[in-house]
Amino acid sequence: MIHIGLVGNPNSGKSSLFNALTGLNQKVGNFPGVTVDKKTGITDLGEGLEAEITDLPGTYSLYPKRGDEWVTYKVLMGQDKEASLNMMILLVDASNLKRNLLFVSQIIDLKLPVVVALTMMDLARRKGIEIDVEGLERELGVPVVPVNPRKNKGIGQLKKVMAQTAQNLYKAPARDFIANRDLAANAVDTIKGRIDGLSDYKAIHYLINHEHFDLPQSLQDTIEQTERDNQFNPTKTQAEEILQRYTRIKHIMQLTVSEPDPLQKSLFTEKLDNILLHRVWGYVILLGVLFLLFQSVFLIAQYPMDAIEWAFGQLGGWLGGVLPEAWWSDLFINGIVAGLSGILVFVPQIMILFGLITILEDTGYMARISFLTDKLMRKVGLNGKSVMPMISGFACAVPAIMSARNIENTKERLLTILVTPLMSCSARLPVFTILIALVIPQQHLFGFISLQGLVMMGLYLLGLVMAMVIAWIAKWFINIKEKSFFILELPMYRAPRWKNVFPTMIQKARIFVTDAGKVIMIISLLLWALSSYGPKERMEATTAYYEKLKVEQPQRLTEIEREQNAALLENSYAGILGKSIEPVIKPLGYDWKIGIALITSFAAREVFVGTMATLYSVGEDDESGLLLREKMQMARKADGSPVYTLAAGVSLMVFYVLAMQCMSTLAIVKRETKSWKWPMIQLGYMTALAYLMSLLFYQLLK
């Protein structure tokens, strides 16, 4: 098995080539110690050779600034023990050849076997750029193969050259691309004397970045001393190197590339950017695109989500009819099956959201969204790439937090993860709908603006504003000194690659089900146990009382069973918890029943309505919800005052806007941050914020 790395600048076609080479023989993990995706796949090179290809994160040069660039850099420097590579496939964008050749020249000087895959040749031709491929191969000293992975062109020739390179028929160039020894000759000789197998250029990188490498302390001390003895200046060395490289690159471009007059008519991309990046119309179009994205996730996902819920409802009903009445059947139906339903119901949103985001990325518009919003986001400690996870959070926080991986800066990515759950997701809608119907009158302002609709919009805006405020406050407390660079290339507009969209959708769904699903299932089983069991004496006494009623009043059998279920829930451990927290939530205008709903809805916010239905003995056959609202409207406290006043209803809505009541979100935050520290901080600050803001609204409206 040959181990090959796939490297190149961002937007050079790496994902397309990786998919073209490996097809469905792919797996996704993480590089050691980081949350950067590690995609690997197997390809057959022919002649009895198989290769494992690792898709390394895109980078512009061997001077890393972002977390994902450090991953690629350490692999190339041989510092990742789990990714020992025999050769490299280096993607080069033919339409931006000069910029790409900087990275090419650096990789060549590492003395690794390299095959250059020349992509975007059709785009280069449309720009009027002609490239002498044979001449470029001669000047670089490594094989150059034109490919078009989107149309599967050149893949056979590339595999053939890869096989030849693996068999040492093509070797790394004997001479350096630039005069590396002139940069720090004495220091380079000293380092090469201590570490075997280093090229001159690799030795320079050991001098510059050895603090980031896993080296013995004695070797670290030697390198430090070598720097002092030779007055080695990393910044000066880097600047001299880049100047030398571009001098050589300019010479190669003159020999092998024919470019049109720069004053030639602008391309379609430039004309479109004049509209999409306009200081006014750009934001109007952005809002329209985001609105359509949100609506699409919301509306399209609704059908498969309803189908999943219906299927599990039918399954639960069927199992309830065929399984005997026993604790284990209740556990299976209301614990395992219900928990599995709670996991799989998120899958359509995850798949659709990531599918649409992939389409936006493929077309080139995602980069424009980040560019437009960067200025606003940076003021509160985020950056332009934070906007998509936050907007996606209006549909579901789980895939939104997963999509925050695109943010390279650790601090900005962490801030985005911490505030994204403040966006009002679709799970809050059932709660908002029933509470607004309860406490907000059906009035219209100016005859056509719905007051209930305004309140709904206000709840969404409250979450967005609080996210900005929390991000601004949190940026002063998160002590990560990593410098923020918003380096963004605006790619050419292209048609989406459908072959890339569907594998991405399936991959993201699989990650969610296998990773976050484990935690969700455990929490579901725990909540089932708390809701199904209670102190033996209390549960037995409650059961005995209602069994006696059934005998005495058989005509009320269905109603008595509903009342019994509500009473058993009240006396369960979950009910006891509700009663125990009643003194804490009483200042917010809530009673113990709302307390139970708050506890149970920590598994998922939409559980609130189901819990209320059980507590108020409402039959599931009433789909309109009117009976539930009537029961809640008639609910009274011990002193006879209504439970659901305007103040209490608004307070409860505000609580659901701001509280972290979603175990699946906490599970995915734990997965993304690789620690329970941040989900616990998130749970703490959001619960405290929800309590204080709900208290404020209740006291103001009381």
JOWONOR-V641781 format. One record per backbone hydrogen bond with DSSP energy under -0.5 kcal/mol. NH is the residue of the N-H (numbers start at 0). CO is the residue of the C=O. If there is no record, write none. Layout:
nh	co
NH	CO
NH	CO
This chain:
nh	co
1	49
3	1
3	51
4	86
5	53
6	4
6	88
8	90
11	8
16	12
17	13
18	14
19	15
20	16
21	17
22	18
24	21
25	23
26	39
28	37
30	35
33	30
37	28
38	36
38	54
39	26
39	37
40	52
41	24
42	50
44	42
44	48
45	48
48	45
50	42
51	1
52	40
52	50
53	3
54	38
54	52
55	5
55	53
58	7
63	61
66	407
69	65
70	66
71	67
72	68
73	69
74	70
75	71
76	72
77	74
78	73
79	73
80	78
82	79
84	82
85	2
86	2
87	112
88	4
89	87
89	114
90	6
90	88
91	116
93	91
93	118
95	92
96	93
99	95
100	96
101	97
101	98
102	98
103	99
104	100
105	101
106	102
107	103
108	104
109	105
109	106
110	107
111	106
112	85
114	87
115	142
116	89
116	114
117	115
117	144
118	91
118	116
123	119
124	120
125	121
126	122
127	124
128	123
129	257
131	255
132	130
135	131
136	132
137	133
138	134
139	135
140	136
141	136
142	113
144	115
146	117
147	152
150	147
151	147
152	147
157	153
158	154
159	155
160	156
161	157
162	158
163	159
164	160
165	161
166	162
167	164
168	163
169	163
179	177
181	178
182	179
183	179
184	180
187	183
188	184
189	185
190	186
191	187
192	188
193	189
193	190
194	190
197	194
200	108
202	198
203	199
204	200
205	201
206	202
207	203
208	204
209	205
211	208
212	209
214	212
219	215
220	216
221	217
222	218
223	219
224	220
225	221
226	222
227	223
228	224
229	225
230	227
231	226
233	231
236	232
237	233
238	234
239	235
240	236
241	237
242	238
243	239
244	240
245	241
246	242
247	243
248	244
249	245
250	246
251	247
252	248
253	249
254	250
255	251
256	252
257	129
258	256
263	260
270	266
271	267
272	268
273	269
274	270
274	271
275	271
276	272
277	274
281	277
282	279
283	279
284	280
285	281
286	282
287	283
288	284
289	285
290	286
291	287
292	288
293	289
294	290
295	291
296	292
297	293
298	294
299	295
300	295
300	296
301	297
302	298
302	299
303	299
304	300
305	301
306	302
307	303
308	304
309	305
310	306
311	307
312	308
313	309
314	310
315	311
316	312
317	313
318	314
319	315
320	316
321	317
322	318
325	323
329	325
330	326
331	327
332	328
333	329
334	329
334	330
335	330
336	331
337	332
338	334
339	335
340	336
341	337
342	338
343	339
344	340
345	342
346	343
347	343
349	345
350	346
351	347
352	348
353	349
354	350
355	351
356	352
357	353
358	354
359	355
360	356
361	357
362	358
363	359
363	360
364	359
365	359
367	363
368	364
369	365
370	366
371	367
372	368
373	369
376	372
377	373
378	374
378	375
379	375
379	376
380	377
381	376
385	382
386	383
388	384
389	385
390	386
391	387
392	388
393	390
394	391
395	391
399	395
400	396
401	397
402	398
403	400
404	401
405	402
406	403
407	405
412	408
413	409
414	410
415	411
416	412
417	413
418	414
419	415
420	416
421	418
422	419
424	422
425	394
427	424
428	425
429	425
431	427
432	428
433	429
434	430
435	431
436	432
437	433
438	434
439	435
440	438
442	440
444	448
446	443
447	444
448	444
449	447
450	442
453	449
454	450
455	451
456	452
457	453
458	454
459	455
460	456
461	457
462	458
463	459
464	460
465	461
466	462
467	463
468	464
469	465
470	466
471	467
472	468
473	469
474	470
475	472
476	473
477	473
478	476
479	477
480	478
484	482
486	484
487	485
489	487
490	488
493	362
497	495
499	496
500	496
501	497
502	498
503	499
504	500
505	501
506	502
507	503
508	504
509	505
510	506
511	507
512	508
513	509
514	510
515	510
515	511
516	511
517	514
518	514
519	515
520	516
521	517
522	518
523	519
524	520
525	521
526	522
527	523
528	524
529	525
530	526
531	527
532	528
538	534
539	535
540	536
541	537
542	538
543	539
544	540
545	541
546	542
547	543
548	544
549	545
550	546
551	547
552	548
555	552
556	553
559	555
560	556
561	557
562	558
563	559
564	560
565	561
566	562
567	563
568	564
569	565
570	566
571	567
571	568
572	529
572	532
573	529
574	568
575	571
576	572
577	573
578	574
579	575
580	576
581	578
583	580
584	580
585	581
587	584
588	585
589	584
594	590
595	591
596	592
597	593
598	594
599	595
600	596
601	598
602	599
603	599
604	660
606	603
607	604
608	605
609	605
610	606
611	607
612	608
613	609
614	610
615	611
616	613
617	612
621	618
622	620
628	624
629	625
630	626
631	627
632	628
633	629
634	630
634	631
636	640
639	636
642	634
644	642
648	644
649	645
650	646
651	647
652	648
653	649
654	650
655	651
656	652
657	653
658	654
660	658
662	601
662	602
663	602
665	661
666	662
667	663
668	664
669	665
670	666
671	667
672	668
673	669
674	669
678	674
679	675
680	676
681	677
682	678
683	679
684	680
685	681
686	682
687	683
688	684
689	685
690	686
691	687
692	688
693	689
694	690
695	691
696	692
697	693
698	694
699	695
700	696
701	697
